């Protein structure tokens, strides 16, 4: 059966129960996309045509019931030899399972369940439907505590022969009323007797009558009294025991007149002023153990019932005030009785006439179809019923409903039937789904709160988070919608939580090399703070005074957040042993009268390759001053670049700078800059003449002999490619990458090229 698609509509999922008469399956209604319960008759009944007819008739009758405490019947059908009933699926347990797990139940819980069962019976009896099989197995308890009574009217389809054929009816014998056990016609009070047994079992954890066989149990219902509930469980209030005792009277006339009366008694029995009320007692001995005739055939049933009905029985009120129900007192005047008889006769005749006239009017009333108003708003439903000549029974029942929005009708009575004009139709109007109250989740972890909401039935895609940077730990909730204490619908509400991402991080700026003031400005612009003690540490160094030497504890590009503390180490000036030296350098353009771009670069204790100047020199020379700081055991170096080419480098050692002049003068000549010749004596000794060398840059080797005039000696020295000239005993020095030398010699030539 599992996996089968019944009548092309109901996909059987799994078996969820069963009894002697039928098996129950959970199924999926493909057409309406909902879960249903399907009761399938066992095969031994499918060939009993009379049974099948009664079964279908009673199931269809029960389908007319529409009440929150009644399991709705949606459909009755047949596929080949499979007869089935489609019912509302209730997710939960049946009452029998609950009793087995934890009976005796708490009094308020048991009474609450009994009230809901009695409400269902009241509705069914009002519609002339008797259950006939009230027992814990037929009472379903939903997840939210809603009680649902199932199998209304179906027991009537079971013939008397079934008592020995089916386990379900054999199990039901423990809840039979005496009249049911006799096999006579049963009515509303039979259901109330069975409800009394269910209440007895919930509060004591046991059945009032047990026996070795169904017949022996049935006889005990007829012949024996049961142990009073408070003897078994002393915690049962007297008011609750009274309800059980009255509902389980063997004589139907001593029970509650209706389910309405019983439910009223149940609703008030736990009031403080009733808990210790007087014990319910009936002043007769009909409940005593006695020998009764065996269960007879149908021909003798009426006489057996009539025999039980003989005698005088007190009512519930008479039990509490027996003096008010006693026979006439001595001394009552003899004329009273005839007068009362006459009055009663006249009143009876008047009532009979009124009833006859009312009946004539009633049968003349036109019958109308009751429209289906489920799914309409209450006002639209009222309008439609009025248009059909019907009235709404006031007040409508208003209840929480998970499927219908607030203000919409979700159930009605007498739907799809014909009634007289003016008939009352009961409407059940939705209060909307059950609302939950929003907790204050501030400070809790978002993942934990999300799981709590999912457990309440909230779909995960309706739980959203908005992440913001905050000093709270990442993942903690900062805000929420809905707000705390606000009610929400778990099936529809959207939830938005503001969740901390922790503090926002960014790369730590590089402060090293910046001035003190600039570093402080950068720290403030990034909303950082200076560390303890002002956050500035002064330290002597070879860097410029006020320059940032270091930053801590966060180095450049370390991740930091706003508000974090940073300290900086700032240069307080040069150490005492540092020597300052100034280079004054006069630079000429490459070509006389031309222009050259001059760049001065120096390295000293403060750094390497520091650019001191960059400027175009034109027309004549220009002097540049470079201040260098020299530390012990080191030197300063200044390099002159002209038109992108290094043309002169000057060095100054620490000891020279410390012991010598604080300044030095250097000249960088152009390639064609003239050098004035010195005045020569007649036979000047060679050693008295010092050549003047100009460092130039060229591409010709400088290894040549020079000729001088007269006895002049020309001495040439070249270190690179260039042009060397000698004359009058002088020679120009060239700087380059190749070694070269010029030898001077005696001669009379006017000039020679070296």
Buried (B, 14 or more C-beta within 10 A) or exposed (E): EEEEEBEEBBBBBEEBEBBBBBBBBBBBBEEEEEBBBBBBBBEEBBEBEEBBEBBBBBBBBBBBBBBBBBBBBBBBBEBEEBBBBBBBBBEBBBBBBBBEEEBBBEBEBBBBBBBBBBBBBBBBBBBEBBBBBBBBBBBBBEEEEBBBBBBBBBBBBBBEEBBEBBEBBBBBBBBBBBBBBBBBEBBBBBBBBBBBBBBBBBBBBBBBBEBEEBBEBBBBBBBBEBEBBBEBBEEBBBBBBBBBBBBBBBBBEBBBBBBBBBBBBBBEBBEEEBEEBEBBEBEEEBBEEEEBEEBEEEEBBEEBBEEBEEEEBBBBEBBBEEEEBEEEEEEEEEEEEEEEEEEEEEEEEEEEEEEEEEEEEEEEEEEBEBBEBBEBBBEBBBEBBEEBBBEBEEEBEBBBBBEBBBBBBBBBBBBEEEBBEEBEBBBBBBBBBBBBEBEEBBEBBBEEBBEEBBEEBBEEEBBEBEBBBBEBEBBBBBEBBBEEEEEBBBBEBEBBBBBBBBBEBEEBBBBBEBBBEBBBEBBEEBEBEBBEEEBBBBEBBBBBBBBBBBBEEBEEEEEBBBEBBBBBBBBBBBEEEBBBBBBEBBBBBBEBEBEBBBBBBBBBBBEEEEEBBEEEBEEEBBEBEBBBBBBEEBBBBBBBBBBEEEBBEBEBBBEBBBEEEEEBEBBBBBBEBEEEEEEBEEEBEEEEBEBEBBBBBBEBBBBBBBBBBBBBBBBBBBBBBBBBBBBBBBBBBBBBEBEBBBBBBEBEEEBBEB
